[in-house]
Amino acid sequence: MTRRKLTADEIDLWRKVAKQAERLHPELPPTVHPTTLPKPKPTKTPKPRIEAFELGQTAPAHPARHSLKPSITEGLRASPVQMDTKAFGRMKRGKLKPEGKLDLHGMRVDTAHPALIRFVLMAQAQGKRLVLVVTGKGKDRDEPGPIPTPRGVLRNQVPQWLSLPPLAQAVLQVTPAHISHGGDGAYYVYLRRTR
C-alpha cells in the first residue's frame, strides 16, 4: 500500500492545530508542515542456503551390536568351575569316561523330567561321579515366527532342571559334552559325593 501526498486543505488544518498546541521542545525551530517519513525499505532476509544432502550421511558407520541372550551351551561354558580343575579339563577334552548314560531322544517334557530326576538321584546313590545325559540337538522349526524359539526343547530344559531342586543338591557341574560323547546334543553331569 503506497502513501498518498497530503492535500492543501489537510496542510492548512495541520498548521491551525500546530499553532494551538503547546510545543514539547520549544528550543527547536518550528517547521512549516510535517515532514513525511520516507517509505521503509523492506530488509531482505537472506534465504537459507540448503547444503547438499546424501541419504544416510548421519547414520553411524557400523550398526550397533545387539546383546542377545547367550545360548545355553555358551552360558554353561562361561559358568565358573565348581569341581577339580584338572578333572574338569580332562572331562572337557573327552578323556573321562562317563559312568552312566541317559538318552532322552524322542521323549516329551512330561516323561523326560521324571526320568532325569530318577536317573541322577540313582546314579548319585550308587556313587557315580560323571554321567552323560543325551538330549539331542532338536529339530529346526518348520515355520519361523516373529518370536525366536530355541532349537531343541529338552536341550534347553535339562540344564535348568539340573539347577533346580531336587537335583541341585546332587549336581556339582554341568557342561556340554565333548564331540566324541555327543557334542552340543549331550551334557556331562558331574555329581557330588554322598556323605
Residue pairs with C-beta under 8 A, 6 or more apart in sequence:
2 39
3 36
3 39
5 36
6 14
6 33
6 36
11 33
14 33
14 34
15 32
15 33
18 30
23 30
70 78
71 150
72 150
72 155
72 156
72 159
73 176
73 184
75 159
76 159
76 174
76 175
76 176
76 187
77 175
77 176
79 174
81 88
81 173
82 172
82 173
82 190
83 172
83 173
83 190
87 96
87 190
88 173
88 175
88 190
90 96
91 130
91 175
91 178
91 188
91 190
92 175
92 178
93 178
94 177
94 178
94 179
94 180
94 181
96 130
96 188
97 130
98 130
98 131
98 132
98 181
98 188
99 123
99 128
99 129
99 130
99 131
100 119
100 123
100 128
100 131
100 132
101 131
101 132
101 133
101 134
102 115
102 116
102 119
102 131
102 132
102 133
102 134
103 134
104 112
104 115
104 116
104 133
104 134
104 135
104 136
104 154
104 158
105 134
105 135
105 136
107 115
107 154
109 153
109 154
109 157
112 154
112 157
112 158
113 157
113 161
116 133
116 158
116 161
116 162
116 167
117 161
117 166
117 167
119 131
119 133
120 131
120 162
120 167
120 170
120 171
120 189
120 191
121 166
121 167
121 170
123 131
123 191
124 170
124 191
124 192
124 194
125 194
127 193
127 194
128 191
129 190
129 191
129 193
130 188
130 189
130 190
130 191
131 188
131 189
131 191
132 177
132 181
132 182
132 186
132 187
132 188
132 189
133 158
133 186
133 187
133 189
134 182
134 185
134 186
135 152
135 154
135 155
135 158
135 185
135 186
135 187
136 152
136 154
136 155
136 185
137 151
137 152
137 155
137 184
137 185
138 150
138 151
138 152
138 153
138 154
138 155
139 151
139 152
140 151
141 149
141 151
150 156
152 185
155 184
155 185
158 187
159 174
159 187
161 167
162 168
162 171
162 174
162 187
162 189
163 171
163 174
169 192
170 191
170 192
171 189
171 190
171 191
171 192
172 190
172 191
172 192
173 188
173 189
173 190
174 187
174 188
174 189
174 190
175 187
175 188
175 190
176 183
176 184
176 186
176 187
176 188
177 183
177 184
177 185
177 186
177 187
177 188
178 188
181 188
